[in-house]
């Protein structure tokens, strides 16, 4: 199996674990041998320790039920035992009985370990709503 396939397989595993609210399975994707970090879409979602990331995911799981990760575009850039994946997706959620689809942009840093490709960083963002197409900055 190619490295790119193995790397992208971690995205499917992440999606399945996240939708199942399976914190141990989700955290298994992150590298245990290095500093890890997660930046989410919320203003306070900046985590640089395993325990902070677990707390963030636990809060996310209590706030909503994720039904599906719908991948749109993914690009893998690899240099030896390190890789970065840029991705766009929609996350389909249920919050208080209401369905919600959230468009997200991701970047994920990974390292190759003996146990496979492990995540060292995940950054999520949503496009600036006040930014016009073709504009460099949100001005509204």
C-alpha positions as CSV (number, residue, x, y, z in Angstrom):
1,X,0.0,0.0,0.0
2,X,1.4,3.5,-0.8
3,X,2.2,6.0,1.8
4,X,-0.5,8.3,0.5
5,X,-3.1,5.6,0.9
6,X,-1.9,4.8,4.5
7,X,-1.9,8.5,5.3
8,X,-5.4,9.1,4.0
9,X,-6.6,5.9,5.8
10,X,-5.9,7.8,9.0
11,X,-8.5,10.4,8.0
12,X,-11.1,7.6,7.6
13,X,-10.1,6.2,11.0
14,X,-10.4,9.7,12.5
15,X,-13.9,10.2,11.0
16,X,-15.1,6.8,12.2
17,X,-13.7,7.3,15.8
18,X,-15.1,10.9,16.0
19,X,-18.6,9.9,14.8
20,X,-18.5,7.0,17.3
21,X,-17.4,9.4,20.1
22,X,-14.6,6.9,20.8
23,X,-12.0,9.0,22.5
24,X,-9.3,6.3,23.1
25,X,-9.5,5.2,19.4
26,X,-9.3,8.9,18.3
27,X,-6.3,9.6,20.5
28,X,-4.6,6.5,19.2
29,X,-4.2,8.4,15.9
30,X,-2.0,11.0,17.6
31,X,1.7,10.5,18.0
32,X,2.6,9.4,21.5
33,X,6.4,10.2,21.1
34,X,6.2,13.9,20.3
35,X,4.4,17.1,21.3
36,X,1.0,17.2,19.7
37,X,-1.4,20.1,19.1
38,X,-4.9,20.8,17.9
39,X,-6.4,24.1,16.8
40,X,-10.2,24.1,16.3
41,X,-12.6,26.6,14.9
42,X,-13.6,28.0,18.3
43,X,-11.7,31.0,19.8
44,X,-10.6,28.9,22.8
45,X,-9.7,25.8,20.9
46,X,-5.9,25.8,21.0
47,X,-4.5,22.7,22.6
48,X,-0.9,21.7,23.0
49,X,-1.1,18.7,25.4
50,X,-2.7,15.3,25.2
51,X,-4.9,16.1,28.2
52,X,-6.1,19.4,26.7
53,X,-6.9,17.7,23.4
54,X,-8.9,15.0,25.2
55,X,-10.8,17.7,27.0
56,X,-11.6,19.5,23.8
57,X,-12.8,16.3,22.1
58,X,-14.9,15.4,25.2
59,X,-16.5,18.8,25.0
60,X,-17.2,18.5,21.3
61,X,-18.8,15.1,21.9
62,X,-21.1,16.5,24.5
63,X,-22.1,19.5,22.4
64,X,-23.1,17.6,19.2
65,X,-23.3,14.2,17.5
66,X,-21.3,14.0,14.3
67,X,-22.9,11.9,11.7
68,X,-20.5,12.1,8.8
69,X,-17.3,13.6,7.5
70,X,-17.8,14.4,3.8
71,X,-14.4,14.9,2.2
72,X,-14.1,17.1,-0.8
73,X,-10.4,17.8,-1.6
74,X,-7.2,16.4,0.0
75,X,-3.6,16.9,-1.0
76,X,-0.8,14.9,0.6
77,X,2.7,16.4,0.7
78,X,5.3,14.0,1.9
79,X,9.0,14.5,2.8
80,X,10.5,11.2,4.0
81,X,9.0,10.3,7.4
82,X,6.9,13.5,7.6
83,X,3.7,14.5,5.8
84,X,1.2,17.3,5.7
85,X,-2.4,16.9,4.4
86,X,-4.5,19.9,3.4
87,X,-8.2,19.1,3.1
88,X,-11.7,20.5,2.7
89,X,-14.7,18.8,4.0
90,X,-18.2,19.2,5.4
91,X,-18.9,17.8,8.8
92,X,-22.6,16.8,9.3
93,X,-23.8,17.2,12.8
94,X,-26.9,16.9,15.0
95,X,-27.2,19.5,17.7
96,X,-30.3,19.5,19.9
97,X,-32.2,17.5,17.3
98,X,-31.3,19.9,14.4
99,X,-29.1,18.9,11.5
100,X,-26.2,21.1,10.6
101,X,-23.5,20.9,7.9
102,X,-20.3,22.8,8.6
103,X,-17.8,23.5,5.9
104,X,-14.2,23.1,7.2
105,X,-10.7,23.5,6.0
106,X,-8.1,21.2,7.6
107,X,-4.3,20.8,7.8
108,X,-2.8,17.8,9.4
109,X,0.8,17.1,10.2
110,X,1.9,13.5,10.4
111,X,5.0,11.4,11.1
112,X,5.8,7.9,10.2
113,X,6.4,5.6,13.2
114,X,6.8,1.8,13.4
115,X,3.0,1.7,14.3
116,X,2.2,3.6,11.1
117,X,1.4,7.2,10.3
118,X,0.6,9.3,13.4
119,X,-0.8,12.8,13.7
120,X,1.2,15.5,15.4
121,X,-1.0,18.5,14.6
122,X,-4.5,19.1,13.3
123,X,-5.8,22.6,12.4
124,X,-9.4,23.3,11.5
125,X,-10.8,26.6,10.2
126,X,-13.9,27.9,8.5
127,X,-13.7,30.4,5.7
128,X,-14.2,34.0,6.7
129,X,-17.8,34.9,6.1
130,X,-17.2,38.6,5.6
131,X,-14.5,38.1,2.9
132,X,-15.6,38.7,-0.6
133,X,-14.4,36.3,-3.4
134,X,-11.1,37.7,-4.7
135,X,-10.4,39.8,-1.6
136,X,-7.3,39.2,0.5
137,X,-9.0,40.1,3.9
138,X,-12.5,40.0,5.4
139,X,-13.6,43.7,5.4
140,X,-17.3,43.3,6.3
